[in-house]
Amino acid sequence: MSIKKVLIVDDEPLIRSFLQETLRRQNLETLTAENGKIAIDILKEEAFDLIITDMQMPQNNGLDVLKFAKAHHPNTIVIIITAFGSIDNAVEAMQWGAFNYLIKPFSADSIETILKKVDEHLSLLHENKALKQEIASYKNFKIIAESSYMQKILQDVEKIAISNAPVFISGESGTGKEVIAHLIHYHSKRAKKPFIKVNCAAIAETLLESEFFGHEKGSFTGALEQKKGRFELAHDGTLLLDEVTEIPLNLQPKLLRAVQEQEFERVGGTKPIKVDVRLIATSNRNMKEAIEKNIFREDLFYRLNVVPIHILPLRQRSEDILSLAKFFLEKFCLENHKPIKIITPEAEQKLIGYSWPGNVRELANIIERTVVMDLGDMVLKEHLVLDTPIAPIQTTTPIIKGRTMSEIEKEVILDTLKQENNNRTKAAKVLGISLRTLRNKIKLYALKTL
């Protein structure tokens, strides 16, 4: 609950006691005042999330408390207590900024109902504040782009953002696809609305449909309550389908319908739900190959690929390497409270000459490592520990005539998992397949792993 501290103001001891006991059952911290004058003195020293005050009191009535609170603690919620014959007083209080009112006599249930409304209101205020801060951070965020290729993409982003057309961003892992997706959203008219991301490769296949479309209570084992899906949560905003090609083929027709019709049903539901969502999809796969191998539906791809953006790997836009390195160097020095370092010319040449298989993400990691190790005021060539590309796995599985491909594949996967200490993420990277594909292979072959 967003409410923590409550001030109770009433000249009747029984009402103060009743309110205090009810609020304590909600695990709220309470303080009481027997009249408005005492309440105002308390408010001069302390702030509260919520004030519940009677309108009619001998010294400084509830309206005085309300006016003082709004002047000195504008974020504090004020609830007015009034008698049935004094509704006009409550209306006046609402005009002065009271959130709601309680009419005497009131029950514990009515207090709990109004607390829920207050909590929802405070939660919404906190979400709006966080969203505004996020929007401000992205508006002030500068994308480092010295290459003409990336500068052209940034120019295109501003044009793309004003439309509602689906966008498909392709490129190797670590090139900055998600950053471009964020920029499109925060330059659009949907900037103040939700930006919802689904990492399609990180969610178990059995849960993905529920993540997308939500589910009704009791629709499957473990569905203890109704849940909204990401499409519903992204209403009026933007939905990012990260690594969209990892979505199982059997779920793709329902996704296609949701994209085309902006309509879907929750799992276990029968009522169509209409949404207004801007779609952005990303993938690090070769889409032509994915379609030819029947991994991804061609009709879904064309529906998502209305506005294509391809981000080149860092090795093909070397003009950006030093600018990005200096940006990350300043960023991590400031974050770690260290003086800004200088990159020597020899170190610069080493950065430019490296192939960057992990792209911008790898560059950021290497610069952060250099800062954390604190090896002096200058970044020297020897300080840059550049990772070498992963060598092909040396499998011990013998290729014997008469063995099936499935048998060989099963043993190669087992050998790889063993060499990587059963780390599936690393094993998938070594094997050159997605984590979801590796999971499916483990399930297919009934492999026993840690």
Secondary structure, DSSP 8 states (H G I E B T S, - for coil): ----EEEEE-S-HHHHHHHHHHHHTTT-EEEEESSHHHHHHHHTT---SEEEEES--SSS-HHHHHHHHHHH-TT-EEEEEE-GGGHHHHHHHHHTT--EEEESS--HHHHHHHHHHHHHHHHHHHHHHHHHHHHHHHHS------SHHHHHHHHHHHHHHTS---EEEE--TTSSHHHHHHHHHHTSTTTTS-EEEEETTTS-HHHHHHHHH-B-TTSSTT--S-B--HHHHTTTSEEEEETGGGS-GGGHHHHHHHHHHSEE--BT--S-EE---EEEEEESS-HHHHHHTTSS-HHHHHHH-SEEEE---GGG-THHHHHHHHHHHHHHHHHTT----EE-HHHHHHHHHS--TTHHHHHHHHHHHHHHHT--SEE-GGG-----------------TT--HHHHHHHHHHHHHHHTTT-HHHHHHHHTS-HHHHHHHHHHTT----
